[in-house]
Amino acid sequence: MTTKKIEIKVDIDCEKCKHAIMEAVTELEGVNQVSLDQEKSILTVVGTMDPVCVAEQLKKIKQKPVVISVGPPKKPDPKPDPKKDPCFPYYYYTPCDMVTVSSYESGSGCTIV
């Protein structure tokens, strides 16, 4: 089975409802990731599970799920390759950093300002 992202509209009235929703969905086989947006009342589930099974599981806890979308999950942003960075290995310096080195007239030691 392929991994898919399912967005479902649910009723979130309190913390007890939120806990019940999260617990019910995480019990399903094939669930990899679950997130719940309380402001929008949207449950997002990522995994290989069947969307119908997710909806049925929510109905068991007296929810009225409305499937908004089913599709492939968003691919993670690729991490930048430090070897392709033109400033490598000095990537930890910002262009604003300035270091001035001066030595004493006697030639002993130096001062970094």
N, CA, C and O atoms as a Tinker XYZ file with bonds, in Angstrom:
   452  protein
     1  N      0.835000   -1.186000    0.000000    73     2
     2  CA     0.000000    0.000000    0.000000    64     1     3
     3  C      0.879000    1.249000    0.000000    63     2     4     5
     4  O      1.998000    1.242000    0.512000    81     3
     5  N      0.359000    2.291000   -0.571000    73     3     6
     6  CA     1.108000    3.542000   -0.620000    64     5     7
     7  C      0.721000    4.440000    0.559000    63     6     8     9
     8  O     -0.374000    4.334000    1.110000    81     7
     9  N      1.629000    5.307000    0.918000    73     7    10
    10  CA     1.372000    6.255000    1.994000    64     9    11
    11  C      0.485000    7.380000    1.481000    63    10    12    13
    12  O      0.688000    7.893000    0.381000    81    11
    13  N     -0.486000    7.751000    2.278000    73    11    14
    14  CA    -1.400000    8.826000    1.885000    64    13    15
    15  C     -1.677000    9.743000    3.065000    63    14    16    17
    16  O     -1.505000    9.373000    4.226000    81    15
    17  N     -2.109000   10.946000    2.729000    73    15    18
    18  CA    -2.473000   11.951000    3.727000    64    17    19
    19  C     -3.983000   12.151000    3.657000    63    18    20    21
    20  O     -4.542000   12.425000    2.595000    81    19
    21  N     -4.628000   12.009000    4.810000    73    19    22
    22  CA    -6.080000   12.138000    4.881000    64    21    23
    23  C     -6.413000   13.316000    5.792000    63    22    24    25
    24  O     -5.916000   13.393000    6.916000    81    23
    25  N     -7.248000   14.229000    5.312000    73    23    26
    26  CA    -7.719000   15.342000    6.128000    64    25    27
    27  C     -9.206000   15.155000    6.378000    63    26    28    29
    28  O     -9.995000   14.991000    5.447000    81    27
    29  N     -9.578000   15.183000    7.666000    73    27    30
    30  CA   -10.962000   14.930000    8.058000    64    29    31
    31  C    -11.431000   16.035000    8.990000    63    30    32    33
    32  O    -10.728000   16.403000    9.931000    81    31
    33  N    -12.626000   16.565000    8.726000    73    31    34
    34  CA   -13.252000   17.554000    9.600000    64    33    35
    35  C    -13.921000   16.792000   10.744000    63    34    36    37
    36  O    -14.707000   15.872000   10.517000    81    35
    37  N    -13.593000   17.197000   11.992000    73    35    38
    38  CA   -14.155000   16.546000   13.168000    64    37    39
    39  C    -14.687000   17.613000   14.127000    63    38    40    41
    40  O    -14.401000   18.799000   13.964000    81    39
    41  N    -15.464000   17.184000   15.128000    73    39    42
    42  CA   -15.995000   18.091000   16.146000    64    41    43
    43  C    -15.087000   18.032000   17.368000    63    42    44    45
    44  O    -14.990000   16.997000   18.027000    81    43
    45  N    -14.427000   19.142000   17.668000    73    43    46
    46  CA   -13.565000   19.215000   18.849000    64    45    47
    47  C    -14.170000   20.256000   19.783000    63    46    48    49
    48  O    -14.048000   21.459000   19.551000    81    47
    49  N    -14.823000   19.782000   20.841000    73    47    50
    50  CA   -15.468000   20.684000   21.782000    64    49    51
    51  C    -14.634000   20.890000   23.049000    63    50    52    53
    52  O    -14.737000   21.923000   23.710000    81    51
    53  N    -13.809000   19.893000   23.379000    73    51    54
    54  CA   -13.052000   19.963000   24.632000    64    53    55
    55  C    -11.796000   19.096000   24.537000    63    54    56    57
    56  O    -11.564000   18.418000   23.536000    81    55
    57  N    -10.999000   19.134000   25.590000    73    55    58
    58  CA    -9.777000   18.319000   25.642000    64    57    59
    59  C    -10.109000   16.829000   25.647000    63    58    60    61
    60  O     -9.353000   16.019000   25.109000    81    59
    61  N    -11.233000   16.470000   26.250000    73    59    62
    62  CA   -11.647000   15.067000   26.298000    64    61    63
    63  C    -11.919000   14.552000   24.877000    63    62    64    65
    64  O    -11.542000   13.430000   24.539000    81    63
    65  N    -12.571000   15.373000   24.054000    73    63    66
    66  CA   -12.840000   14.996000   22.652000    64    65    67
    67  C    -11.534000   14.850000   21.889000    63    66    68    69
    68  O    -11.352000   13.897000   21.132000    81    67
    69  N    -10.633000   15.792000   22.087000    73    67    70
    70  CA    -9.335000   15.753000   21.410000    64    69    71
    71  C     -8.592000   14.473000   21.762000    63    70    72    73
    72  O     -8.055000   13.801000   20.882000    81    71
    73  N     -8.558000   14.137000   23.042000    73    71    74
    74  CA    -7.869000   12.937000   23.498000    64    73    75
    75  C     -8.511000   11.683000   22.899000    63    74    76    77
    76  O     -7.808000   10.769000   22.465000    81    75
    77  N     -9.836000   11.642000   22.877000    73    75    78
    78  CA   -10.557000   10.479000   22.341000    64    77    79
    79  C    -10.269000   10.300000   20.847000    63    78    80    81
    80  O    -10.077000    9.177000   20.380000    81    79
    81  N    -10.241000   11.404000   20.103000    73    79    82
    82  CA    -9.962000   11.345000   18.660000    64    81    83
    83  C     -8.554000   10.813000   18.416000    63    82    84    85
    84  O     -8.356000    9.904000   17.610000    81    83
    85  N     -7.577000   11.387000   19.119000    73    83    86
    86  CA    -6.190000   10.968000   18.933000    64    85    87
    87  C     -6.001000    9.503000   19.302000    63    86    88    89
    88  O     -5.316000    8.764000   18.594000    81    87
    89  N     -6.602000    9.088000   20.399000    73    87    90
    90  CA    -6.468000    7.698000   20.845000    64    89    91
    91  C     -7.114000    6.728000   19.857000    63    90    92    93
    92  O     -6.551000    5.674000   19.560000    81    91
    93  N     -8.289000    7.079000   19.352000    73    91    94
    94  CA    -9.002000    6.199000   18.422000    64    93    95
    95  C     -8.237000    6.020000   17.119000    63    94    96    97
    96  O     -8.158000    4.909000   16.595000    81    95
    97  N     -7.678000    7.095000   16.597000    73    95    98
    98  CA    -6.996000    7.027000   15.303000    64    97    99
    99  C     -5.637000    6.328000   15.421000    63    98   100   101
   100  O     -5.245000    5.581000   14.524000    81    99
   101  N     -4.925000    6.567000   16.514000    73    99   102
   102  CA    -3.596000    5.962000   16.654000    64   101   103
   103  C     -3.655000    4.458000   16.876000    63   102   104   105
   104  O     -2.641000    3.773000   16.738000    81   103
   105  N     -4.823000    3.936000   17.215000    73   103   106
   106  CA    -4.984000    2.489000   17.379000    64   105   107
   107  C     -4.998000    1.757000   16.037000    63   106   108   109
   108  O     -4.752000    0.551000   15.991000    81   107
   109  N     -5.277000    2.454000   14.967000    73   107   110
   110  CA    -5.375000    1.823000   13.654000    64   109   111
   111  C     -4.015000    1.384000   13.132000    63   110   112   113
   112  O     -3.003000    2.046000   13.360000    81   111
   113  N     -4.009000    0.273000   12.439000    73   111   114
   114  CA    -2.772000   -0.229000   11.841000    64   113   115
   115  C     -2.432000    0.590000   10.596000    63   114   116   117
   116  O     -3.307000    0.885000    9.783000    81   115
   117  N     -1.173000    0.949000   10.454000    73   115   118
   118  CA    -0.718000    1.696000    9.291000    64   117   119
   119  C     -0.661000    3.199000    9.483000    63   118   120   121
   120  O     -0.321000    3.928000    8.551000    81   119
   121  N     -0.990000    3.677000   10.682000    73   119   122
   122  CA    -0.946000    5.116000   10.958000    64   121   123
   123  C      0.490000    5.490000   11.334000    63   122   124   125
   124  O      1.057000    4.938000   12.277000    81   123
   125  N      1.071000    6.433000   10.586000    73   123   126
   126  CA     2.437000    6.886000   10.853000    64   125   127
   127  C      2.473000    8.209000   11.597000    63   126   128   129
   128  O      3.337000    8.423000   12.447000    81   127
   129  N      1.531000    9.105000   11.280000    73   127   130
   130  CA     1.548000   10.456000   11.858000    64   129   131
   131  C      0.118000   10.952000   12.001000    63   130   132   133
   132  O     -0.718000   10.744000   11.121000    81   131
   133  N     -0.152000   11.616000   13.130000    73   131   134
   134  CA    -1.477000   12.172000   13.386000    64   133   135
   135  C     -1.302000   13.591000   13.921000    63   134   136   137
   136  O     -0.502000   13.824000   14.827000    81   135
   137  N     -2.046000   14.528000   13.363000    73   135   138
   138  CA    -2.043000   15.890000   13.902000    64   137   139
   139  C     -3.473000   16.411000   13.900000    63   138   140   141
   140  O     -4.304000   16.027000   13.077000    81   139
   141  N     -3.726000   17.301000   14.857000    73   139   142
   142  CA    -5.074000   17.815000   15.040000    64   141   143
   143  C     -5.007000   19.326000   15.174000    63   142   144   145
   144  O     -4.393000   19.850000   16.104000    81   143
   145  N     -5.643000   20.028000   14.235000    73   143   146
   146  CA    -5.707000   21.489000   14.264000    64   145   147
   147  C     -7.025000   21.868000   14.937000    63   146   148   149
   148  O     -8.097000   21.757000   14.342000    81   147
   149  N     -6.923000   22.320000   16.197000    73   147   150
   150  CA    -8.144000   22.624000   16.947000    64   149   151
   151  C     -8.872000   23.843000   16.422000    63   150   152   153
   152  O    -10.101000   23.885000   16.474000    81   151
   153  N     -8.158000   24.833000   15.920000    73   151   154
   154  CA    -8.800000   26.044000   15.409000    64   153   155
   155  C     -9.677000   25.742000   14.200000    63   154   156   157
   156  O    -10.785000   26.265000   14.083000    81   155
   157  N     -9.173000   24.892000   13.299000    73   155   158
   158  CA    -9.917000   24.568000   12.078000    64   157   159
   159  C    -10.726000   23.284000   12.222000    63   158   160   161
   160  O    -11.511000   22.943000   11.337000    81   159
   161  N    -10.540000   22.570000   13.334000    73   159   162
   162  CA   -11.203000   21.277000   13.586000    64   161   163
   163  C    -10.884000   20.266000   12.487000    63   162   164   165
   164  O    -11.774000   19.573000   11.994000    81   163
   165  N     -9.603000   20.188000   12.105000    73   163   166
   166  CA    -9.185000   19.271000   11.052000    64   165   167
   167  C     -8.185000   18.265000   11.606000    63   166   168   169
   168  O     -7.176000   18.633000   12.208000    81   167
   169  N     -8.483000   17.001000   11.392000    73   167   170
   170  CA    -7.609000   15.897000   11.760000    64   169   171
   171  C     -6.837000   15.489000   10.518000    63   170   172   173
   172  O     -7.428000   15.242000    9.467000    81   171
   173  N     -5.516000   15.417000   10.635000    73   171   174
   174  CA    -4.676000   14.998000    9.516000    64   173   175
   175  C     -3.991000   13.702000    9.916000    63   174   176   177
   176  O     -3.330000   13.628000   10.952000    81   175
   177  N     -4.158000   12.679000    9.078000    73   175   178
   178  CA    -3.574000   11.367000    9.338000    64   177   179
   179  C     -2.728000   10.979000    8.131000    63   178   180   181
   180  O     -3.184000   11.061000    6.991000    81   179
   181  N     -1.484000   10.553000    8.393000    73   179   182
   182  CA    -0.590000   10.109000    7.326000    64   181   183
   183  C     -0.214000    8.666000    7.603000    63   182   184   185
   184  O      0.156000    8.316000    8.723000    81   183
   185  N     -0.312000    7.825000    6.570000    73   183   186
   186  CA     0.047000    6.418000    6.712000    64   185   187
   187  C     -0.518000    5.586000    5.583000    63   186   188   189
   188  O     -0.978000    6.108000    4.568000    81   187
   189  N     -0.472000    4.283000    5.783000    73   187   190
   190  CA    -0.941000    3.353000    4.753000    64   189   191
   191  C     -2.343000    2.825000    5.048000    63   190   192   193
   192  O     -2.815000    1.914000    4.368000    81   191
   193  N     -3.013000    3.388000    6.057000    73   191   194
   194  CA    -4.344000    2.914000    6.441000    64   193   195
   195  C     -5.403000    3.311000    5.412000    63   194   196   197
   196  O     -5.183000    4.175000    4.563000    81   195
   197  N     -6.546000    2.659000    5.514000    73   195   198
   198  CA    -7.681000    2.928000    4.621000    64   197   199
   199  C     -8.470000    4.121000    5.179000    63   198   200   201
   200  O     -8.803000    4.123000    6.364000    81   199
   201  N     -8.775000    5.130000    4.360000    73   199   202
   202  CA    -9.546000    6.288000    4.841000    64   201   203
   203  C    -10.916000    5.904000    5.409000    63   202   204   205
   204  O    -11.408000    6.553000    6.332000    81   203
   205  N    -11.520000    4.872000    4.870000    73   203   206
   206  CA   -12.829000    4.427000    5.355000    64   205   207
   207  C    -12.694000    3.903000    6.785000    63   206   208   209
   208  O    -13.566000    4.141000    7.621000    81   207
   209  N    -11.600000    3.189000    7.064000    73   207   210
   210  CA   -11.365000    2.672000    8.417000    64   209   211
   211  C    -11.184000    3.807000    9.418000    63   210   212   213
   212  O    -11.639000    3.708000   10.558000    81   211
   213  N    -10.527000    4.876000    9.004000    73   211   214
   214  CA   -10.335000    6.030000    9.878000    64   213   215
   215  C    -11.696000    6.655000   10.200000    63   214   216   217
   216  O    -11.979000    6.972000   11.355000    81   215
   217  N    -12.528000    6.828000    9.182000    73   215   218
   218  CA   -13.857000    7.415000    9.386000    64   217   219
   219  C    -14.718000    6.526000   10.283000    63   218   220   221
   220  O    -15.414000    7.029000   11.165000    81   219
   221  N    -14.675000    5.212000   10.067000    73   219   222
   222  CA   -15.453000    4.284000   10.892000    64   221   223
   223  C    -14.991000    4.304000   12.351000    63   222   224   225
   224  O    -15.806000    4.226000   13.270000    81   223
   225  N    -13.678000    4.409000   12.552000    73   223   226
   226  CA   -13.134000    4.470000   13.904000    64   225   227
   227  C    -13.620000    5.730000   14.624000    63   226   228   229
   228  O    -13.914000    5.695000   15.819000    81   227
   229  N    -13.701000    6.836000   13.894000    73   227   230
   230  CA   -14.192000    8.086000   14.475000    64   229   231
   231  C    -15.688000    8.010000   14.783000    63   230   232   233
   232  O    -16.148000    8.591000   15.765000    81   231
   233  N    -16.440000    7.303000   13.955000    73   231   234
   234  CA   -17.874000    7.143000   14.209000    64   233   235
   235  C    -18.118000    6.340000   15.482000    63   234   236   237
   236  O    -19.118000    6.552000   16.168000    81   235
   237  N    -17.210000    5.419000   15.801000    73   235   238
   238  CA   -17.350000    4.605000   17.017000    64   237   239
   239  C    -17.279000    5.450000   18.282000    63   238   240   241
   240  O    -17.817000    5.063000   19.319000    81   239
   241  N    -16.617000    6.602000   18.201000    73   239   242
   242  CA   -16.532000    7.478000   19.382000    64   241   243
   243  C    -17.487000    8.671000   19.248000    63   242   244   245
   244  O    -17.261000    9.735000   19.825000    81   243
   245  N    -18.546000    8.469000   18.484000    73   243   246
   246  CA   -19.629000    9.453000   18.336000    64   245   247
   247  C    -19.219000   10.722000   17.590000    63   246   248   249
   248  O    -19.809000   11.780000   17.809000    81   247
   249  N    -18.230000   10.633000   16.722000    73   247   250
   250  CA   -17.841000   11.753000   15.870000    64   249   251
   251  C    -18.615000   11.658000   14.562000    63   250   252   253
   252  O    -19.100000   10.590000   14.187000    81   251
   253  N    -18.723000   12.787000   13.878000    73   251   254
   254  CA   -19.349000   12.830000   12.557000    64   253   255
   255  C    -18.285000   13.284000   11.566000    63   254   256   257
   256  O    -18.261000   14.450000   11.171000    81   255
   257  N    -17.398000   12.365000   11.160000    73   255   258
   258  CA   -16.278000   12.747000   10.303000    64   257   259
   259  C    -16.705000   13.122000    8.890000    63   258   260   261
   260  O    -17.584000   12.489000    8.304000    81   259
   261  N    -16.069000   14.161000    8.351000    73   259   262
   262  CA   -16.292000   14.572000    6.972000    64   261   263
   263  C    -14.910000   14.573000    6.307000    63   262   264   265
   264  O    -14.050000   15.388000    6.643000    81   263
   265  N    -14.712000   13.656000    5.366000    73   263   266
   266  CA   -13.422000   13.559000    4.694000    64   265   267
   267  C    -13.266000   14.752000    3.757000    63   266   268   269
   268  O    -14.081000   14.954000    2.857000    81   267
   269  N    -12.214000   15.540000    3.975000    73   267   270
   270  CA   -11.956000   16.726000    3.156000    64   269   271
   271  C    -11.095000   16.375000    1.956000    63   270   272   273
   272  O    -11.388000   16.768000    0.827000    81   271
   273  N    -10.011000   15.619000    2.220000    73   271   274
   274  CA    -9.128000   15.245000    1.112000    64   273   275
   275  C     -8.354000   13.980000    1.434000    63   274   276   277
   276  O     -8.079000   13.665000    2.592000    81   275
   277  N     -8.013000   13.263000    0.368000    73   275   278
   278  CA    -7.158000   12.086000    0.441000    64   277   279
   279  C     -6.163000   12.215000   -0.697000    63   278   280   281
   280  O     -6.554000   12.366000   -1.854000    81   279
   281  N     -4.889000   12.156000   -0.376000    73   279   282
   282  CA    -3.874000   12.301000   -1.410000    64   281   283
   283  C     -2.502000   11.940000   -0.883000    63   282   284   285
   284  O     -2.359000   11.506000    0.260000    81   283
   285  N     -1.498000   12.119000   -1.715000    73   283   286
   286  CA    -0.141000   11.796000   -1.274000    64   285   287
   287  C      0.335000   12.812000   -0.232000    63   286   288   289
   288  O     -0.045000   13.982000   -0.285000    81   287
   289  N      1.165000   12.363000    0.715000    73   287   290
   290  CA     1.681000   13.307000    1.714000    64   289   291
   291  C      2.675000   14.273000    1.095000    63   290   292   293
   292  O      3.290000   13.980000    0.070000    81   291
   293  N      2.824000   15.420000    1.726000    73   291   294
   294  CA     3.779000   16.412000    1.257000    64   293   295
   295  C      5.190000   15.879000    1.504000    63   294   296   297
   296  O      5.498000   15.388000    2.590000    81   295
   297  N      6.029000   15.979000    0.497000    73   295   298
   298  CA     7.403000   15.511000    0.647000    64   297   299
   299  C      8.173000   16.502000    1.511000    63   298   300   301
   300  O      7.975000   17.712000    1.400000    81   299
   301  N      9.062000   15.984000    2.384000    73   299   302
   302  CA     9.827000   16.898000    3.234000    64   301   303
   303  C     10.777000   17.749000    2.410000    63   302   304   305
   304  O     11.258000   17.333000    1.356000    81   303
   305  N     11.040000   18.967000    2.919000    73   303   306
   306  CA    11.956000   19.866000    2.232000    64   305   307
   307  C     13.357000   19.268000    2.243000    63   306   308   309
   308  O     13.815000   18.786000    3.279000    81   307
   309  N     14.041000   19.296000    1.102000    73   307   310
   310  CA    15.388000   18.735000    1.081000    64   309   311
   311  C     16.340000   19.589000    1.919000    63   310   312   313
   312  O     16.270000   20.818000    1.917000    81   311
   313  N     17.222000   18.906000    2.628000    73   311   314
   314  CA    18.202000   19.616000    3.445000    64   313   315
   315  C     19.309000   20.137000    2.539000    63   314   316   317
   316  O     19.743000   19.435000    1.625000    81   315
   317  N     19.768000   21.358000    2.782000    73   315   318
   318  CA    20.837000   21.900000    1.942000    64   317   319
   319  C     22.131000   21.113000    2.141000    63   318   320   321
   320  O     22.466000   20.721000    3.259000    81   319
   321  N     22.846000   20.891000    1.055000    73   319   322
   322  CA    24.102000   20.168000    1.090000    64   321   323
   323  C     25.208000   21.159000    1.445000    63   322   324   325
   324  O     25.459000   22.093000    0.683000    81   323
   325  N     25.881000   20.973000    2.598000    73   323   326
   326  CA    26.893000   21.951000    2.995000    64   325   327
   327  C     28.076000   22.008000    2.028000    63   326   328   329
   328  O     28.772000   23.022000    1.968000    81   327
   329  N     28.311000   20.946000    1.279000    73   327   330
   330  CA    29.435000   20.946000    0.339000    64   329   331
   331  C     29.149000   21.800000   -0.890000    63   330   332   333
   332  O     30.077000   22.208000   -1.589000    81   331
   333  N     27.871000   22.075000   -1.162000    73   331   334
   334  CA    27.510000   22.932000   -2.289000    64   333   335
   335  C     27.430000   24.395000   -1.865000    63   334   336   337
   336  O     27.276000   25.284000   -2.703000    81   335
   337  N     27.533000   24.640000   -0.568000    73   335   338
   338  CA    27.473000   25.998000   -0.041000    64   337   339
   339  C     28.772000   26.729000   -0.391000    63   338   340   341
   340  O     29.851000   26.227000   -0.077000    81   339
   341  N     28.699000   27.894000   -1.028000    73   339   342
   342  CA    29.921000   28.590000   -1.430000    64   341   343
   343  C     30.769000   29.042000   -0.243000    63   342   344   345
   344  O     31.960000   29.311000   -0.400000    81   343
   345  N     30.171000   29.125000    0.932000    73   343   346
   346  CA    30.913000   29.569000    2.112000    64   345   347
   347  C     31.478000   28.401000    2.915000    63   346   348   349
   348  O     32.121000   28.616000    3.942000    81   347
   349  N     31.254000   27.198000    2.475000    73   347   350
   350  CA    31.744000   26.024000    3.210000    64   349   351
   351  C     33.251000   26.059000    3.313000    63   350   352   353
   352  O     33.871000   26.321000    2.283000    81   351
   353  N     33.903000   25.831000    4.409000    73   351   354
   354  CA    33.393000   25.393000    5.709000    64   353   355
   355  C     33.093000   26.539000    6.649000    63   354   356   357
   356  O     32.898000   26.309000    7.842000    81   355
   357  N     33.047000   27.765000    6.157000    73   355   358
   358  CA    32.822000   28.931000    7.005000    64   357   359
   359  C     31.347000   29.310000    7.075000    63   358   360   361
   360  O     31.017000   30.490000    7.190000    81   359
   361  N     30.447000   28.310000    7.006000    73   359   362
   362  CA    29.017000   28.577000    6.977000    64   361   363
   363  C     28.495000   29.126000    8.296000    63   362   364   365
   364  O     27.377000   29.641000    8.334000    81   363
   365  N     29.257000   29.037000    9.377000    73   363   366
   366  CA    28.770000   29.528000   10.649000    64   365   367
   367  C     29.037000   31.020000   10.842000    63   366   368   369
   368  O     28.562000   31.598000   11.819000    81   367
   369  N     29.771000   31.649000    9.952000    73   367   370
   370  CA    29.991000   33.086000   10.008000    64   369   371
   371  C     28.948000   33.803000    9.173000    63   370   372   373
   372  O     28.568000   33.330000    8.102000    81   371
   373  N     28.494000   34.927000    9.657000    73   371   374
   374  CA    27.569000   35.742000    8.868000    64   373   375
   375  C     28.384000   36.822000    8.170000    63   374   376   377
   376  O     29.488000   37.127000    8.620000    81   375
   377  N     27.891000   37.400000    7.107000    73   375   378
   378  CA    28.627000   38.442000    6.400000    64   377   379
   379  C     28.932000   39.663000    7.271000    63   378   380   381
   380  O     29.812000   40.450000    6.924000    81   379
   381  N     28.235000   39.839000    8.380000    73   379   382
   382  CA    28.440000   41.000000    9.239000    64   381   383
   383  C     29.592000   40.815000   10.224000    63   382   384   385
   384  O     30.060000   41.794000   10.804000    81   383
   385  N     30.062000   39.571000   10.426000    73   383   386
   386  CA    31.145000   39.335000   11.365000    64   385   387
   387  C     32.448000   39.899000   10.810000    63   386   388   389
   388  O     32.786000   39.688000    9.645000    81   387
   389  N     33.176000   40.623000   11.665000    73   387   390
   390  CA    34.452000   41.178000   11.233000    64   389   391
   391  C     35.448000   40.963000   12.361000    63   390   392   393
   392  O     35.155000   41.260000   13.519000    81   391
   393  N     36.601000   40.458000   12.031000    73   391   394
   394  CA    37.640000   40.220000   13.014000    64   393   395
   395  C     38.874000   40.985000   12.576000    63   394   396   397
   396  O     39.312000   40.859000   11.433000    81   395
   397  N     39.439000   41.780000   13.482000    73   395   398
   398  CA    40.652000   42.533000   13.196000    64   397   399
   399  C     41.760000   41.991000   14.084000    63   398   400   401
   400  O     41.587000   41.869000   15.296000    81   399
   401  N     42.879000   41.673000   13.491000    73   399   402
   402  CA    44.006000   41.151000   14.235000    64   401   403
   403  C     45.150000   42.142000   14.098000    63   402   404   405
   404  O     45.499000   42.550000   12.990000    81   403
   405  N     45.728000   42.526000   15.222000    73   403   406
   406  CA    46.887000   43.415000   15.183000    64   405   407
   407  C     47.936000   42.894000   16.156000    63   406   408   409
   408  O     47.597000   42.271000   17.162000    81   407
   409  N     49.182000   43.141000   15.867000    73   407   410
   410  CA    50.263000   42.675000   16.736000    64   409   411
   411  C     50.930000   43.873000   17.400000    63   410   412   413
   412  O     50.852000   44.999000   16.911000    81   411
   413  N     51.581000   43.608000   18.514000    73   411   414
   414  CA    52.297000   44.658000   19.221000    64   413   415
   415  C     53.564000   45.026000   18.436000    63   414   416   417
   416  O     54.085000   44.213000   17.673000    81   415
   417  N     54.037000   46.217000   18.623000    73   415   418
   418  CA    55.246000   46.681000   17.919000    64   417   419
   419  C     56.452000   45.816000   18.250000    63   418   420   421
   420  O     57.340000   45.648000   17.414000    81   419
   421  N     56.493000   45.278000   19.434000    73   419   422
   422  CA    57.621000   44.440000   19.825000    64   421   423
   423  C     57.563000   43.082000   19.153000    63   422   424   425
   424  O     58.541000   42.334000   19.179000    81   423
   425  N     56.396000   42.743000   18.533000    73   423   426
   426  CA    56.243000   41.465000   17.836000    64   425   427
   427  C     55.803000   40.348000   18.746000    63   426   428   429
   428  O     55.718000   39.201000   18.308000    81   427
   429  N     55.522000   40.641000   19.989000    73   427   430
   430  CA    55.092000   39.589000   20.916000    64   429   431
   431  C     53.572000   39.629000   21.070000    63   430   432   433
   432  O     53.012000   40.655000   21.457000    81   431
   433  N     52.911000   38.521000   20.767000    73   431   434
   434  CA    51.467000   38.394000   20.959000    64   433   435
   435  C     50.661000   39.175000   19.935000    63   434   436   437
   436  O     51.214000   39.820000   19.045000    81   435
   437  N     49.359000   39.107000   20.077000    73   435   438
   438  CA    48.473000   39.841000   19.174000    64   437   439
   439  C     47.197000   40.212000   19.920000    63   438   440   441
   440  O     46.900000   39.667000   20.984000    81   439
   441  N     46.482000   41.108000   19.367000    73   439   442
   442  CA    45.215000   41.553000   19.942000    64   441   443
   443  C     44.120000   41.308000   18.904000    63   442   444   445
   444  O     44.256000   41.702000   17.745000    81   443
   445  N     43.048000   40.662000   19.318000    73   443   446
   446  CA    41.907000   40.436000   18.416000    64   445   447
   447  C     40.794000   41.337000   18.895000    63   446   448   449
   448  O     40.366000   41.266000   20.047000    81   447
   449  N     40.324000   42.195000   17.986000    73   447   450
   450  CA    39.292000   43.150000   18.331000    64   449   451
   451  C     38.004000   42.762000   17.661000    63   450   452
   452  O     36.993000   43.446000   17.823000    81   451
